[in-house]
Amino acid sequence: MTDRERLRRQIGQLMVFGFEGLTVPDTMADLIRSHYVGNIIFFSRNVANREQVSDLTDVLQQLAREGGQELPLTISADQENGIVRRLPPDMPGLPGSMALGATGRPDNAFRSGVVTARLLKQVGINFNLAPVLDINNNPTNPVIGVRSYGDQGDWVAAYGINFMSGLQSEGVIALAKHFPGHGDTDVDSHRGLPVIAHGRSRLDLVELVPFVGAIAAGVDAIMTAHVVFPAVDPTRVAATLSRSVLTGLLRDELGFGGVLTTDCLEMDAISETVGVGPGAVAALKAGADMIMVSHRLDRQLQAIQAIEEAVLSGEIPESRIEEANARVGALKAKRLAVVPLTPDWASLQVEAKTLQIELSGQALTPLKWSGGLPQSPLSIAVLSDETTPVMVAAGRQGPNPWVKDAVSQACPAARVDLLNFPTALKAISSEDLLKKLAEYDLVVIGVNGDQNQPYLAFINTLFGEDIPQVTLLLRSPYDARLVGQAPNLLALYENTPWMVDAAIQSLFQGPALGRLPLEVSISFPRGYRAKKT
C-alpha cells in the first residue's frame, strides 16, 4: 500500500456522510469502496419502514467489507426521541428529552436509553447522536427548545447521563451534543452563526456542567456546536473550528479522551462563512476526529480533497490524522467489533409500547385545571393551527391529524369536527364562530407557537366563554405565556401521537403526573403542576 493510499484510507475513516434515498446510490457505494468512508448518517429521507432500514444497513456494511474496511461502519442517526427521531413509523416512538425531564425521574431516561438502543439495533443503527446536553434557558431558542431536558445544568446532566448510560449499556455508541452548549441562543446554527457572550465563570457554572458530568461518566463521543464563545476564543470563530475550544478546553482542561465529531459542516454557520472544505480542514486542526458532511456529494468530495491537500502540504500534521484515526478505530473496536444480538421484534414492540404509554402519562403536565369537562361528549370541535414553528433538526413538519384522531379514538360515539385556523376565520366571523362552538359538548384547542396571531386572538376570546374546553400546548411549555387565561391547560412538550393520546386520555381517565422541568413564568415556576381533579 502506498503512502497516498494509506492516507486516503485514514481520511475516509474520519468522514461522516449522508445521502438521499431509501437505497444506497452508486455515488455513496463508490465513496465507501474507493474513499473508504467509514461513517454514515441517516435522516428521515432514508427511512420508510423497519424492513427497509434493516436491509439498507446490511447493504452498507457489506459494501464496507467488500472495500476492505476491517471494522464495521458507524451508522448514526439523531434518535433523540420526541420531535427529533429517525426510526421508521412502524416502530414505537418514545417521549423526548423535555418530556422525560417532566417525569421528574432520571431513571426514566436510563430506561428510555436502553429501549432506544434496542430499537436502533433492530435495524442496524449503532451510533445514536444523543443525548442533547444543551440547557434550554432561553425561551426564544429556535433550535433546542424541548430537545433539552430542562433549564438547569445539574438537571440536564442527570437525565442526559442516564440516557447515555442506557444506550451504551446496550452496545450503542452515545454522543453528547452540542459542546460547549447551544441552549442560550436565539439563532439557529442551521441558518446563521450564533454567539454566546457569557463570561467563562458563567460557562463553568451553567453550560459546561452537563458535559463535565458526561465526560466523568464515560461518554463515547461529543459533538461540537457551530456557536461562537468569545470567552473561550476571542478570535470569535465557531467552536467547531476553534482549537481553543476543542483542544484547549475540551481535551486539555476537561480531559475528554473520546471521539469528537463536528456537527454537519453544511449548516449555514459553516458553509456560508468559511465554506465546507476549509471548514473540514480547520475542524481537524482544532481537534475534531470526525468530519460530518451530511448532504451534498460535491461538498463531501470537497472535504476529502481539502483534507488530503492540507496533509500533503503540511498544513495538517500527519500525526493529527493518525491521532484521530486511533480514536475512531478504538471506539469502533470497543462498540462494533462484536455484532450485537438483535432483540426479538415481537417482545421489543411490547416493551417499547408499554414504556411509551407509561412515560407519556408521567410527562403530561396540567398547568391549569378548573374541570367542567363532560365525560361522554357527543359533539367535539378540535381547533388546529395550520402553521407550525420551523425546527430544522425535526425534519418534515406540518399540520397533522393526531389530535383529531386521538379524540375520535377516545370518544367513538361522538361527532368530531376539525376546524383549521386561520382558514376557519376566513369563512365565518369570530362572533358567529363563537356561537357555533357553544353548540359543542367539548372544544379541544391545540397551540404550537406564536406565529398565528389571528388564531391566538380568537382562542383568547374563547377562553372567556362558558364553553367546556381544554387547551393543549403541543410543544413548548413557554407557550403557556400566550394562553394564560385558558381554564384547562395541559403541557405535552411535543406534538407526537403518543403524547397527544396521553393528553386526550387524561381528559377522561388517564394520568397527568408531570411537573415543569423549567421556569416558564411567575405563574408557572419550575416544578409546578396544577391539581387535576
N, C-alpha and C positions, 0 to 999 in steps of 0.2 A: 504493500500500500504506500503510495507516495505521500509526501507531507501535505500536498494540496488536498488529496483525497481525505486524509485524516482530519484536516481542518474542516472540510465540508461536513463530515460526519459529526464532528463536535458541535459545529454551529447548528446543524439540524436538530440535535438533541435539546437545544435551548429554545426552540421556536414553538409557540402555541398558535396553531392556525385553525380557522374555521372555513366553512364552505356552504354554499346554497344547496338545498335539495334534500330529498329523502334517501338518496343512494349516493355512493361515492363517485364524484365526477372524475374524468380522466386526469384533469389537472391536479386534483388532490392525490390521486394514486401516484402520479409522477413525482409530486413533492415528497411523498413518503419513500418511494423507491430510489429516486435519483438524488434527492437532497437530504434524505434520512431524517425528515421531520419526525420528531418523537412525541409530539403532544397535540391533541385535537380538542377543540371546544365545540360543544353542541349548543344550539339555540332552538327556539320553537320551530324555526324553519326546517329543522332536521328531524322533527318528531311527528309521527302520525298515530302510532299505536305501539303497544308493548312488543309485539312480534317484530314489527318493522325496525324498532330501535335495537332490539337484540340482534337481528340479522346485520344491521349496519355496523355495530361494534365488532361483530365477528369478522366481517369483511375487512374492516380497518386493521384489526390485529393480524389477520392473515397477510395483508399487504406488508406490514412491518416485518413479519417473519421472512417473507419472500425477499425483502430488501436487505436482509442480513442484520436486522436490529436484534441485539442479544436480549434485551429486556422489553416487556410489553410497552405499548403506547400508554401514556396517561390520556384518558378520555374524560374531559371535565364538563361540568355544567353548573349554572347558577341555580342550584336547587335549595334556595333559601327557605322555600315553602311560602304559604300565603300568596301574595300577589306576584312574587318573583319565583317562578317554578318552570322547569323544563321537562319534567316527566310527562309522558303522554296522558291524555284524558281518560284512558281506560284503566289507569292505576289510581288508587285512592290518594287524594291530596291531604295535606296536614296544615293546621294553622301556622302562620308565620311568626316572625320574631316578636312584634309588639303584642300579638295575641298571647304568645307564651308568657311574656312579661306580665300580662294582665292576670294570668292564673295565680301569680304570687308564689309559685313553687319552682325553683330552679331544677329540681329533679325531673320536672316535665320536659325541660329542654334536653336532658340526657335521654329520656325515653324517646323523644322525637328524633334525636340524632341517630339512635340505634335503628329505629324503623325506617328512617330516611335512607340510611346506609343500605339496609336490606332491599329496599325498593330500587335503589341505584344499581346494586349488584345484580339484581334480577335481569337488568337489560345491559349489563356490561360497562356501566359508567363507574369509574374507580376513583374519581377525583371530584370532590364537591367544593365549589367556590363559595364556601360559607364556613363559619358564621360571619355575619356583619357585626363588627365591634365598634362601629361609629356610634357616638352618643348623640341622639337627636334632641339637642337643646335649643334648636332654632325652629320655631313654628312655621317659618316660611321656607324651610329646606325643601327643594323640589326633587331631590334625588335620593334621599334616605328616608325620612318620614317613618312609616310603620315598618320599614325594613330593620329598624333599630329595636332593641329590647326596651329602651326607655331613655330617660334624660339624666341619669346619674352613672358615674364611672363604675362604682362597685357593683351596682345592679346589672349593668350591661356585662361586666366581667363575669359575674356569677352565671348568668344564663348562657353567654357565649361559650364559656369554658365547658359547661356541661354539654352543650350541643356538640362542640368539637370532640369532647371525650367520647360521646356516643358514636359519632362517625368513626373515629379511629379505633374504637373497641371492636368494630366490625370489619376492620381492614380497609376502610375507605379513607383516602387522603383528605384531610381537612385543611382549610385555608382561612386565616383571619384577614378581614379587609375593613376599611381601606386605610392603610398606615400613612401618616400618623393620626388620621381622623378626618372624616368628611361630614361630620354631623352639624357643625355650626357654620353652614354656608347657605347662601341664598341664590347660588348659581349652580346649575347642573354642569358637571365637567364633561358630559357628553356634548355640551353646546357652548362652553366657554371655559375660562381658566379662573377658578375661584381663588380667593385669598383669605386666609385666616390670620388675622393680625394680632392675635393674643400673644402675650409675652411667654417666655419659657416657663416661668413658675406656674402659670395657669395651665399650660400644656401638661406639665408634670402632675398637676392636681386633678385634671379632668381628662383630656383627650387620650393621654398615654396610658391611663390606668388599666383599661381592658387589655391592651397589647402587652403590657408588662406581666399581667396575670397569665395570659395565654402562653407567653414565652416560658414562664416558670412551669406551666403545666405541660409543656412539651408539644406545642402546636407544630404540625408538619411544615406548614408554609404560610407566608404572609404576602398579601397583595398591596402594591403601592397605590397612593392616591395622586391623581393629577390636580393637586392643590398646592398653592404657594404658602409656605410657612416662613415669613421673614425672620422670626425669632430664632429659627434654626439655620436658615440660609439667607443671609442679607442680599444675595445676588438676585433673589426673587424668581428663581426658576421653580418649576413644578417639582414636587417631592420625588416623582418618578425619575427625574433627570438629575437629582441633586446628590452628590457624593456626601455632602454634609449630613443629609437626612438618612440616606440608605446605609452608608458605611459608618460615618461618624456617630450618628445617633443610634440607629437600629443595631448595627453589628457591634461597634466598639463600646458604646455606653450601655445598651440594654442586653447585650450578649446573645443576640439571636444567631444561631448557627444553622438554621434550616434553610429551605429553598425560598427565595424571594422572587416573586413574579410581578411583572408590571400589570396594571390594568390595560385594557386594549389601547394601543397607540393610535388607533383610528378615531378615537374620540376627539372632538374639536379642540380640546385643551392642548393636545399634542399635534394632531395632523394639520391644524390651521395656524400653528405657531412655528415650531421648529421643523415640522414635517416628520413623516413616519420613518424614513431611512435614517436621517440624522438623529431622530429620537431613539431609535434602536441602539445606535452606537453610544449615545450619551447615557442611556439607561444601563448598558453593560459597564461602561466606565464608572458609573456611580455606584455600582454594586449589585445590580439585578442579576438573577440567574436565568430566568425565563422571560422571553420577549413575546408578548401577545399581540397578534395582528389577526383579528377575528373574521374579516370580511373579504376584502378585495385582493384578488390574485396579484395584480400589479404592485400593490403595496407590500404584499408578502415577499415577492421577489426583490423589491427594493430593499427591504430589511435584510434579507440574506446577503445580497450583493454589498450593501453598505458595511455590514459587519465584516465580511471577508476582506474587503478592501482596507478597512481600518486595521485589521490584524496584520495584513501583508505590509502595510505602510508603517507599522509600529505604533499607530495611534492607540490601539488596544493591545496591551501586552498579551502574549500567548498564555502567560500564567493566569490571567484573568479568565480566559476561555476555559482553561483546564480546571481552575477552581470551580467555576460554575458547573461544568460537566460533572465534576466529582460530587457536588451536592445533589444534582438531579439524579445521577446514577445511584447514589446512596439511598435516596428516597424511593426510587423505583425498586431497588433491591429489597428495601425494608417492607414495602406495602404490596408490591405487584409480582414478586418473583414466584410466589405460590398462588396458583389460581384459586380464588375463594369458592367455597361451596355455594351454589345457587340455592336460596331458600325455596322450599316448596311453595308454589304460587298460591294454591288454594288456602293454605293456612296463613300465608303472608297477607292475602287480601283481607281475611277476617281480622287479623291482628291490626292492620293499618286502619281499617274502617272503624274498629272499636276504639282505637286511640283517637281517631279523628273526631268522633262524636263526643268522647269524654273531654278532650281538650277544648273543643268548641264551647261546650256548656260551662266549663270552668273559666273561659276567657271572656265571654259575653258580659258586658258591664252595664247595669242600669244606672243612668245618671240622674234621671228624674222619673218619679213614678207616682201618679195620682190615681191610677187604676181606671175604673169605669169602662172597661172593655167587655163586650159581650163574649160569652164562652162558646156560643153556637151561632155566629153571624151567618146570615143567608145572602147578604149582598156586601161585597167588599170592593172598594176602589183602591188601586195601587198607583201612587203618583211617582213618576220616574223622571229623572233628569237626563235629557238626551245628550248632554255634553258631559265629558269626563276630563279630569285633570290628566295631563300627559306626564307619565314617568317612563322614560326611555327603557330603563332596565326591566320593566314589567312586560315588555314586548307588546303583542297585539292587544288593543284595548277597544272599548266602545260599549254602547248600551247592550245589556244582556237581559234575559228573561228570568233571572234567578229568583228575584223577589216574587214575581207573579207565580212562577212555578211552585215555589215553596208555600205560598198562600193557598194555591189550588190543591196542593197535596195535603195540607193540614186541614182544609175545610172542603172536602169533596162535594158536599151538598150545596155549597154557596156559588152564587154567580160572582165571578171575579173579573172586573174591568180594569184595563190598563190605560192610564192617561199619561201621555208623554208631554214633557214641557221643554221648550216653550210652545210646541205645536198646539197644545190644548187651548192656550190663551189666544191663539190666532182665530180659533173657530167660535169662541164664545167669550162674553165679557166676564171679568173677575166676579162681579156680583152674581151673575147667573150661574157661574160655575160653583160658587159657594152654596147657592141654593140647591144645585144638583147634588153636591157632595153630602148635603144634610139629609138626603134621602137614603144614604147607605147606612148599613149597620156598623161598618168599621172602615176607616181610612188608614192606609199604611203609606207612609211618606219616606222616600229614600233621599238622602242628602250625601253628596260627594263633591265637596269643594265649593268655592265662592264664584266660579266662573259664570254661573247662570243667575244673574241678578233678578230678572223678572220672576223666575221661579222662587227664589228666596223671598222676594217681596210678597208673593202670593201666599206661600205657606206660613209666613209670619202673620198674615191676616187670618189665615185658617186657624192658627193657634188660639185666637180669641173667640172662636165659635164653639158652641156647645155641641160638638160632634165627636163621637168616640174615635180616637186617633192615636197612633203611635208613630214616632219618628226614628228612623234607623240611620245612624252615622255609618255610612258604608265604607269609609276608610279612615280618615284622620280624626282622632278624638278632639283635635283642636277645632273642628267644625262645630263643636258644642257652643262656641262663642257666637256662631251665626244664628243659632236656633234656641237660645236660652229660655224662651218662653214656651217651648213645647211642653205639654202636660205630661207626656210619657216619652222618654228619650233613652235609647239604647246605643252603646258604642260597640261596633263589631270589629273594628281595626282592619278589616279587609273585605273587599267585595268578592267573596268566594262562595261557591254553593254551600259548603259546609257551615260557614258562619251565618249565612242568610237562613239556612234551615234551622240552626240553633236559635236564631232570633225569633223566627215565626213560631217555633215550637214553644218558646218561653212565654208567648202570649197566652198559652192555654195550659200547658203542664210542664214544660221543660225548665231546666235550671238556667240561672244567670248569676254566676258566682264571682265574676271578675272584679278587679279593682284597677283604677287608673294607674299605669306604670310611669306616669309623668304628670307634671303640673300643667293643667290647661288654663286655669284662671282661679281667682279667689273663690268662686262658687264651686269649682271642680278641682280641688287640690289633689296632689299625688296620694294614692292610696284610697281615693274616695269611691264609695259605692252607695247608691241610694237604696233604701229599704224597699224591696219589692214585695207587695202583699198579694 
